[in-house]
Amino acid sequence: MYYIALFYSHFGAIRFTHSLPQGATAARLMPVPRSLSSSCGTCVRFEGPENIIISRDEYQEIEQVVKETETGYVPILKAEDDG
């Protein structure tokens, strides 16, 4: 299963590649797909298990994490979820 993490800054994207969630592999920086939006334009695409746990980062750099599906992207974490 592939996921895409979007960030508020390029630095956040780079930092994420050095501290991937447990079970995540094959991470790479890339431009954000057109159908998604991002503050910085850089995202991290990575592979992980279906039940991967993405916890909030202590620096609050993650804008959104989506799961890639055959029909598009499904949000699994959004910054607005903080309450």
Phi and psi restraints in degrees (range 20) as a CNS / XPLOR table:
assign (resid 1 and name C) (resid 2 and name N)
       (resid 2 and name CA) (resid 2 and name C) 1.0 -107.5 20.0 2
assign (resid 2 and name N) (resid 2 and name CA)
       (resid 2 and name C) (resid 3 and name N) 1.0 146.1 20.0 2
assign (resid 2 and name C) (resid 3 and name N)
       (resid 3 and name CA) (resid 3 and name C) 1.0 -130.0 20.0 2
assign (resid 3 and name N) (resid 3 and name CA)
       (resid 3 and name C) (resid 4 and name N) 1.0 155.6 20.0 2
assign (resid 3 and name C) (resid 4 and name N)
       (resid 4 and name CA) (resid 4 and name C) 1.0 -128.3 20.0 2
assign (resid 4 and name N) (resid 4 and name CA)
       (resid 4 and name C) (resid 5 and name N) 1.0 126.9 20.0 2
assign (resid 4 and name C) (resid 5 and name N)
       (resid 5 and name CA) (resid 5 and name C) 1.0 -106.5 20.0 2
assign (resid 5 and name N) (resid 5 and name CA)
       (resid 5 and name C) (resid 6 and name N) 1.0 129.5 20.0 2
assign (resid 5 and name C) (resid 6 and name N)
       (resid 6 and name CA) (resid 6 and name C) 1.0 -108.7 20.0 2
assign (resid 6 and name N) (resid 6 and name CA)
       (resid 6 and name C) (resid 7 and name N) 1.0 150.2 20.0 2
assign (resid 6 and name C) (resid 7 and name N)
       (resid 7 and name CA) (resid 7 and name C) 1.0 -134.0 20.0 2
assign (resid 7 and name N) (resid 7 and name CA)
       (resid 7 and name C) (resid 8 and name N) 1.0 162.3 20.0 2
assign (resid 7 and name C) (resid 8 and name N)
       (resid 8 and name CA) (resid 8 and name C) 1.0 -80.8 20.0 2
assign (resid 8 and name N) (resid 8 and name CA)
       (resid 8 and name C) (resid 9 and name N) 1.0 -21.4 20.0 2
assign (resid 8 and name C) (resid 9 and name N)
       (resid 9 and name CA) (resid 9 and name C) 1.0 -145.5 20.0 2
assign (resid 9 and name N) (resid 9 and name CA)
       (resid 9 and name C) (resid 10 and name N) 1.0 158.8 20.0 2
assign (resid 9 and name C) (resid 10 and name N)
       (resid 10 and name CA) (resid 10 and name C) 1.0 -62.4 20.0 2
assign (resid 10 and name N) (resid 10 and name CA)
       (resid 10 and name C) (resid 11 and name N) 1.0 -38.5 20.0 2
assign (resid 10 and name C) (resid 11 and name N)
       (resid 11 and name CA) (resid 11 and name C) 1.0 -60.5 20.0 2
assign (resid 11 and name N) (resid 11 and name CA)
       (resid 11 and name C) (resid 12 and name N) 1.0 -40.4 20.0 2
assign (resid 11 and name C) (resid 12 and name N)
       (resid 12 and name CA) (resid 12 and name C) 1.0 -61.4 20.0 2
assign (resid 12 and name N) (resid 12 and name CA)
       (resid 12 and name C) (resid 13 and name N) 1.0 -39.9 20.0 2
assign (resid 12 and name C) (resid 13 and name N)
       (resid 13 and name CA) (resid 13 and name C) 1.0 -65.3 20.0 2
assign (resid 13 and name N) (resid 13 and name CA)
       (resid 13 and name C) (resid 14 and name N) 1.0 -43.1 20.0 2
assign (resid 13 and name C) (resid 14 and name N)
       (resid 14 and name CA) (resid 14 and name C) 1.0 -65.5 20.0 2
assign (resid 14 and name N) (resid 14 and name CA)
       (resid 14 and name C) (resid 15 and name N) 1.0 -43.5 20.0 2
assign (resid 14 and name C) (resid 15 and name N)
       (resid 15 and name CA) (resid 15 and name C) 1.0 -60.8 20.0 2
assign (resid 15 and name N) (resid 15 and name CA)
       (resid 15 and name C) (resid 16 and name N) 1.0 -39.4 20.0 2
assign (resid 15 and name C) (resid 16 and name N)
       (resid 16 and name CA) (resid 16 and name C) 1.0 -60.2 20.0 2
assign (resid 16 and name N) (resid 16 and name CA)
       (resid 16 and name C) (resid 17 and name N) 1.0 -38.9 20.0 2
assign (resid 16 and name C) (resid 17 and name N)
       (resid 17 and name CA) (resid 17 and name C) 1.0 -64.3 20.0 2
assign (resid 17 and name N) (resid 17 and name CA)
       (resid 17 and name C) (resid 18 and name N) 1.0 -21.0 20.0 2
assign (resid 17 and name C) (resid 18 and name N)
       (resid 18 and name CA) (resid 18 and name C) 1.0 -93.4 20.0 2
assign (resid 18 and name N) (resid 18 and name CA)
       (resid 18 and name C) (resid 19 and name N) 1.0 -8.7 20.0 2
assign (resid 18 and name C) (resid 19 and name N)
       (resid 19 and name CA) (resid 19 and name C) 1.0 -140.7 20.0 2
assign (resid 19 and name N) (resid 19 and name CA)
       (resid 19 and name C) (resid 20 and name N) 1.0 61.2 20.0 2
assign (resid 19 and name C) (resid 20 and name N)
       (resid 20 and name CA) (resid 20 and name C) 1.0 -64.7 20.0 2
assign (resid 20 and name N) (resid 20 and name CA)
       (resid 20 and name C) (resid 21 and name N) 1.0 152.0 20.0 2
assign (resid 20 and name C) (resid 21 and name N)
       (resid 21 and name CA) (resid 21 and name C) 1.0 -60.7 20.0 2
assign (resid 21 and name N) (resid 21 and name CA)
       (resid 21 and name C) (resid 22 and name N) 1.0 153.2 20.0 2
assign (resid 21 and name C) (resid 22 and name N)
       (resid 22 and name CA) (resid 22 and name C) 1.0 -58.2 20.0 2
assign (resid 22 and name N) (resid 22 and name CA)
       (resid 22 and name C) (resid 23 and name N) 1.0 130.3 20.0 2
assign (resid 22 and name C) (resid 23 and name N)
       (resid 23 and name CA) (resid 23 and name C) 1.0 93.5 20.0 2
assign (resid 23 and name N) (resid 23 and name CA)
       (resid 23 and name C) (resid 24 and name N) 1.0 -9.6 20.0 2
assign (resid 23 and name C) (resid 24 and name N)
       (resid 24 and name CA) (resid 24 and name C) 1.0 -82.3 20.0 2
assign (resid 24 and name N) (resid 24 and name CA)
       (resid 24 and name C) (resid 25 and name N) 1.0 142.3 20.0 2
assign (resid 24 and name C) (resid 25 and name N)
       (resid 25 and name CA) (resid 25 and name C) 1.0 -142.2 20.0 2
assign (resid 25 and name N) (resid 25 and name CA)
       (resid 25 and name C) (resid 26 and name N) 1.0 174.2 20.0 2
assign (resid 25 and name C) (resid 26 and name N)
       (resid 26 and name CA) (resid 26 and name C) 1.0 51.2 20.0 2
assign (resid 26 and name N) (resid 26 and name CA)
       (resid 26 and name C) (resid 27 and name N) 1.0 44.6 20.0 2
assign (resid 26 and name C) (resid 27 and name N)
       (resid 27 and name CA) (resid 27 and name C) 1.0 -79.8 20.0 2
assign (resid 27 and name N) (resid 27 and name CA)
       (resid 27 and name C) (resid 28 and name N) 1.0 140.0 20.0 2
assign (resid 27 and name C) (resid 28 and name N)
       (resid 28 and name CA) (resid 28 and name C) 1.0 -148.4 20.0 2
assign (resid 28 and name N) (resid 28 and name CA)
       (resid 28 and name C) (resid 29 and name N) 1.0 143.6 20.0 2
assign (resid 28 and name C) (resid 29 and name N)
       (resid 29 and name CA) (resid 29 and name C) 1.0 -75.6 20.0 2
assign (resid 29 and name N) (resid 29 and name CA)
       (resid 29 and name C) (resid 30 and name N) 1.0 143.0 20.0 2
assign (resid 29 and name C) (resid 30 and name N)
       (resid 30 and name CA) (resid 30 and name C) 1.0 -159.9 20.0 2
assign (resid 30 and name N) (resid 30 and name CA)
       (resid 30 and name C) (resid 31 and name N) 1.0 164.7 20.0 2
assign (resid 30 and name C) (resid 31 and name N)
       (resid 31 and name CA) (resid 31 and name C) 1.0 -65.9 20.0 2
assign (resid 31 and name N) (resid 31 and name CA)
       (resid 31 and name C) (resid 32 and name N) 1.0 149.0 20.0 2
assign (resid 31 and name C) (resid 32 and name N)
       (resid 32 and name CA) (resid 32 and name C) 1.0 -68.4 20.0 2
assign (resid 32 and name N) (resid 32 and name CA)
       (resid 32 and name C) (resid 33 and name N) 1.0 132.3 20.0 2
assign (resid 32 and name C) (resid 33 and name N)
       (resid 33 and name CA) (resid 33 and name C) 1.0 -57.3 20.0 2
assign (resid 33 and name N) (resid 33 and name CA)
       (resid 33 and name C) (resid 34 and name N) 1.0 147.5 20.0 2
assign (resid 33 and name C) (resid 34 and name N)
       (resid 34 and name CA) (resid 34 and name C) 1.0 -58.0 20.0 2
assign (resid 34 and name N) (resid 34 and name CA)
       (resid 34 and name C) (resid 35 and name N) 1.0 -32.4 20.0 2
assign (resid 34 and name C) (resid 35 and name N)
       (resid 35 and name CA) (resid 35 and name C) 1.0 -76.2 20.0 2
assign (resid 35 and name N) (resid 35 and name CA)
       (resid 35 and name C) (resid 36 and name N) 1.0 -7.9 20.0 2
assign (resid 35 and name C) (resid 36 and name N)
       (resid 36 and name CA) (resid 36 and name C) 1.0 -113.0 20.0 2
assign (resid 36 and name N) (resid 36 and name CA)
       (resid 36 and name C) (resid 37 and name N) 1.0 158.5 20.0 2
assign (resid 36 and name C) (resid 37 and name N)
       (resid 37 and name CA) (resid 37 and name C) 1.0 -120.4 20.0 2
assign (resid 37 and name N) (resid 37 and name CA)
       (resid 37 and name C) (resid 38 and name N) 1.0 154.0 20.0 2
assign (resid 37 and name C) (resid 38 and name N)
       (resid 38 and name CA) (resid 38 and name C) 1.0 -152.6 20.0 2
assign (resid 38 and name N) (resid 38 and name CA)
       (resid 38 and name C) (resid 39 and name N) 1.0 148.4 20.0 2
assign (resid 38 and name C) (resid 39 and name N)
       (resid 39 and name CA) (resid 39 and name C) 1.0 -65.9 20.0 2
assign (resid 39 and name N) (resid 39 and name CA)
       (resid 39 and name C) (resid 40 and name N) 1.0 -37.6 20.0 2
assign (resid 39 and name C) (resid 40 and name N)
       (resid 40 and name CA) (resid 40 and name C) 1.0 -103.8 20.0 2
assign (resid 40 and name N) (resid 40 and name CA)
       (resid 40 and name C) (resid 41 and name N) 1.0 -16.0 20.0 2
assign (resid 40 and name C) (resid 41 and name N)
       (resid 41 and name CA) (resid 41 and name C) 1.0 85.7 20.0 2
assign (resid 41 and name N) (resid 41 and name CA)
       (resid 41 and name C) (resid 42 and name N) 1.0 -2.4 20.0 2
assign (resid 41 and name C) (resid 42 and name N)
       (resid 42 and name CA) (resid 42 and name C) 1.0 -116.1 20.0 2
assign (resid 42 and name N) (resid 42 and name CA)
       (resid 42 and name C) (resid 43 and name N) 1.0 137.6 20.0 2
assign (resid 42 and name C) (resid 43 and name N)
       (resid 43 and name CA) (resid 43 and name C) 1.0 -131.5 20.0 2
assign (resid 43 and name N) (resid 43 and name CA)
       (resid 43 and name C) (resid 44 and name N) 1.0 172.5 20.0 2
assign (resid 43 and name C) (resid 44 and name N)
       (resid 44 and name CA) (resid 44 and name C) 1.0 -120.7 20.0 2
assign (resid 44 and name N) (resid 44 and name CA)
       (resid 44 and name C) (resid 45 and name N) 1.0 122.4 20.0 2
assign (resid 44 and name C) (resid 45 and name N)
       (resid 45 and name CA) (resid 45 and name C) 1.0 -101.0 20.0 2
assign (resid 45 and name N) (resid 45 and name CA)
       (resid 45 and name C) (resid 46 and name N) 1.0 129.8 20.0 2
assign (resid 45 and name C) (resid 46 and name N)
       (resid 46 and name CA) (resid 46 and name C) 1.0 -143.7 20.0 2
assign (resid 46 and name N) (resid 46 and name CA)
       (resid 46 and name C) (resid 47 and name N) 1.0 161.6 20.0 2
assign (resid 46 and name C) (resid 47 and name N)
       (resid 47 and name CA) (resid 47 and name C) 1.0 -105.5 20.0 2
assign (resid 47 and name N) (resid 47 and name CA)
       (resid 47 and name C) (resid 48 and name N) 1.0 145.3 20.0 2
assign (resid 47 and name C) (resid 48 and name N)
       (resid 48 and name CA) (resid 48 and name C) 1.0 -164.7 20.0 2
assign (resid 48 and name N) (resid 48 and name CA)
       (resid 48 and name C) (resid 49 and name N) 1.0 172.2 20.0 2
assign (resid 48 and name C) (resid 49 and name N)
       (resid 49 and name CA) (resid 49 and name C) 1.0 -70.4 20.0 2
assign (resid 49 and name N) (resid 49 and name CA)
       (resid 49 and name C) (resid 50 and name N) 1.0 161.1 20.0 2
assign (resid 49 and name C) (resid 50 and name N)
       (resid 50 and name CA) (resid 50 and name C) 1.0 -55.4 20.0 2
assign (resid 50 and name N) (resid 50 and name CA)
       (resid 50 and name C) (resid 51 and name N) 1.0 -36.1 20.0 2
assign (resid 50 and name C) (resid 51 and name N)
       (resid 51 and name CA) (resid 51 and name C) 1.0 -102.1 20.0 2
assign (resid 51 and name N) (resid 51 and name CA)
       (resid 51 and name C) (resid 52 and name N) 1.0 31.7 20.0 2
assign (resid 51 and name C) (resid 52 and name N)
       (resid 52 and name CA) (resid 52 and name C) 1.0 -61.1 20.0 2
assign (resid 52 and name N) (resid 52 and name CA)
       (resid 52 and name C) (resid 53 and name N) 1.0 143.2 20.0 2
assign (resid 52 and name C) (resid 53 and name N)
       (resid 53 and name CA) (resid 53 and name C) 1.0 -106.6 20.0 2
assign (resid 53 and name N) (resid 53 and name CA)
       (resid 53 and name C) (resid 54 and name N) 1.0 118.9 20.0 2
assign (resid 53 and name C) (resid 54 and name N)
       (resid 54 and name CA) (resid 54 and name C) 1.0 -107.1 20.0 2
assign (resid 54 and name N) (resid 54 and name CA)
       (resid 54 and name C) (resid 55 and name N) 1.0 108.2 20.0 2
assign (resid 54 and name C) (resid 55 and name N)
       (resid 55 and name CA) (resid 55 and name C) 1.0 -91.8 20.0 2
assign (resid 55 and name N) (resid 55 and name CA)
       (resid 55 and name C) (resid 56 and name N) 1.0 158.2 20.0 2
assign (resid 55 and name C) (resid 56 and name N)
       (resid 56 and name CA) (resid 56 and name C) 1.0 -58.6 20.0 2
assign (resid 56 and name N) (resid 56 and name CA)
       (resid 56 and name C) (resid 57 and name N) 1.0 137.3 20.0 2
assign (resid 56 and name C) (resid 57 and name N)
       (resid 57 and name CA) (resid 57 and name C) 1.0 -85.3 20.0 2
assign (resid 57 and name N) (resid 57 and name CA)
       (resid 57 and name C) (resid 58 and name N) 1.0 144.9 20.0 2
assign (resid 57 and name C) (resid 58 and name N)
       (resid 58 and name CA) (resid 58 and name C) 1.0 -64.9 20.0 2
assign (resid 58 and name N) (resid 58 and name CA)
       (resid 58 and name C) (resid 59 and name N) 1.0 -20.6 20.0 2
assign (resid 58 and name C) (resid 59 and name N)
       (resid 59 and name CA) (resid 59 and name C) 1.0 -93.9 20.0 2
assign (resid 59 and name N) (resid 59 and name CA)
       (resid 59 and name C) (resid 60 and name N) 1.0 -3.4 20.0 2
assign (resid 59 and name C) (resid 60 and name N)
       (resid 60 and name CA) (resid 60 and name C) 1.0 54.5 20.0 2
assign (resid 60 and name N) (resid 60 and name CA)
       (resid 60 and name C) (resid 61 and name N) 1.0 47.4 20.0 2
assign (resid 60 and name C) (resid 61 and name N)
       (resid 61 and name CA) (resid 61 and name C) 1.0 -97.8 20.0 2
assign (resid 61 and name N) (resid 61 and name CA)
       (resid 61 and name C) (resid 62 and name N) 1.0 -17.3 20.0 2
assign (resid 61 and name C) (resid 62 and name N)
       (resid 62 and name CA) (resid 62 and name C) 1.0 -79.2 20.0 2
assign (resid 62 and name N) (resid 62 and name CA)
       (resid 62 and name C) (resid 63 and name N) 1.0 124.1 20.0 2
assign (resid 62 and name C) (resid 63 and name N)
       (resid 63 and name CA) (resid 63 and name C) 1.0 -86.6 20.0 2
assign (resid 63 and name N) (resid 63 and name CA)
       (resid 63 and name C) (resid 64 and name N) 1.0 -41.4 20.0 2
assign (resid 63 and name C) (resid 64 and name N)
       (resid 64 and name CA) (resid 64 and name C) 1.0 -166.9 20.0 2
assign (resid 64 and name N) (resid 64 and name CA)
       (resid 64 and name C) (resid 65 and name N) 1.0 151.0 20.0 2
assign (resid 64 and name C) (resid 65 and name N)
       (resid 65 and name CA) (resid 65 and name C) 1.0 -128.1 20.0 2
assign (resid 65 and name N) (resid 65 and name CA)
       (resid 65 and name C) (resid 66 and name N) 1.0 131.6 20.0 2
assign (resid 65 and name C) (resid 66 and name N)
       (resid 66 and name CA) (resid 66 and name C) 1.0 -124.7 20.0 2
assign (resid 66 and name N) (resid 66 and name CA)
       (resid 66 and name C) (resid 67 and name N) 1.0 153.6 20.0 2
assign (resid 66 and name C) (resid 67 and name N)
       (resid 67 and name CA) (resid 67 and name C) 1.0 -100.7 20.0 2
assign (resid 67 and name N) (resid 67 and name CA)
       (resid 67 and name C) (resid 68 and name N) 1.0 133.4 20.0 2
assign (resid 67 and name C) (resid 68 and name N)
       (resid 68 and name CA) (resid 68 and name C) 1.0 -79.5 20.0 2
assign (resid 68 and name N) (resid 68 and name CA)
       (resid 68 and name C) (resid 69 and name N) 1.0 133.1 20.0 2
assign (resid 68 and name C) (resid 69 and name N)
       (resid 69 and name CA) (resid 69 and name C) 1.0 -129.2 20.0 2
assign (resid 69 and name N) (resid 69 and name CA)
       (resid 69 and name C) (resid 70 and name N) 1.0 173.1 20.0 2
assign (resid 69 and name C) (resid 70 and name N)
       (resid 70 and name CA) (resid 70 and name C) 1.0 -64.5 20.0 2
assign (resid 70 and name N) (resid 70 and name CA)
       (resid 70 and name C) (resid 71 and name N) 1.0 -25.3 20.0 2
assign (resid 70 and name C) (resid 71 and name N)
       (resid 71 and name CA) (resid 71 and name C) 1.0 -102.8 20.0 2
assign (resid 71 and name N) (resid 71 and name CA)
       (resid 71 and name C) (resid 72 and name N) 1.0 -0.3 20.0 2
assign (resid 71 and name C) (resid 72 and name N)
       (resid 72 and name CA) (resid 72 and name C) 1.0 144.9 20.0 2
assign (resid 72 and name N) (resid 72 and name CA)
       (resid 72 and name C) (resid 73 and name N) 1.0 -146.0 20.0 2
assign (resid 72 and name C) (resid 73 and name N)
       (resid 73 and name CA) (resid 73 and name C) 1.0 -116.8 20.0 2
assign (resid 73 and name N) (resid 73 and name CA)
       (resid 73 and name C) (resid 74 and name N) 1.0 138.6 20.0 2
assign (resid 73 and name C) (resid 74 and name N)
       (resid 74 and name CA) (resid 74 and name C) 1.0 -117.1 20.0 2
assign (resid 74 and name N) (resid 74 and name CA)
       (resid 74 and name C) (resid 75 and name N) 1.0 117.9 20.0 2
assign (resid 74 and name C) (resid 75 and name N)
       (resid 75 and name CA) (resid 75 and name C) 1.0 -64.5 20.0 2
assign (resid 75 and name N) (resid 75 and name CA)
       (resid 75 and name C) (resid 76 and name N) 1.0 134.6 20.0 2
assign (resid 75 and name C) (resid 76 and name N)
       (resid 76 and name CA) (resid 76 and name C) 1.0 -119.6 20.0 2
assign (resid 76 and name N) (resid 76 and name CA)
       (resid 76 and name C) (resid 77 and name N) 1.0 -13.4 20.0 2
assign (resid 76 and name C) (resid 77 and name N)
       (resid 77 and name CA) (resid 77 and name C) 1.0 -154.9 20.0 2
assign (resid 77 and name N) (resid 77 and name CA)
       (resid 77 and name C) (resid 78 and name N) 1.0 130.0 20.0 2
assign (resid 77 and name C) (resid 78 and name N)
       (resid 78 and name CA) (resid 78 and name C) 1.0 -130.5 20.0 2
assign (resid 78 and name N) (resid 78 and name CA)
       (resid 78 and name C) (resid 79 and name N) 1.0 142.7 20.0 2
assign (resid 78 and name C) (resid 79 and name N)
       (resid 79 and name CA) (resid 79 and name C) 1.0 -60.5 20.0 2
assign (resid 79 and name N) (resid 79 and name CA)
       (resid 79 and name C) (resid 80 and name N) 1.0 -32.3 20.0 2
assign (resid 79 and name C) (resid 80 and name N)
       (resid 80 and name CA) (resid 80 and name C) 1.0 -66.2 20.0 2
assign (resid 80 and name N) (resid 80 and name CA)
       (resid 80 and name C) (resid 81 and name N) 1.0 -12.7 20.0 2
assign (resid 80 and name C) (resid 81 and name N)
       (resid 81 and name CA) (resid 81 and name C) 1.0 -70.2 20.0 2
assign (resid 81 and name N) (resid 81 and name CA)
       (resid 81 and name C) (resid 82 and name N) 1.0 -13.7 20.0 2
assign (resid 81 and name C) (resid 82 and name N)
       (resid 82 and name CA) (resid 82 and name C) 1.0 -63.7 20.0 2
assign (resid 82 and name N) (resid 82 and name CA)
       (resid 82 and name C) (resid 83 and name N) 1.0 133.4 20.0 2
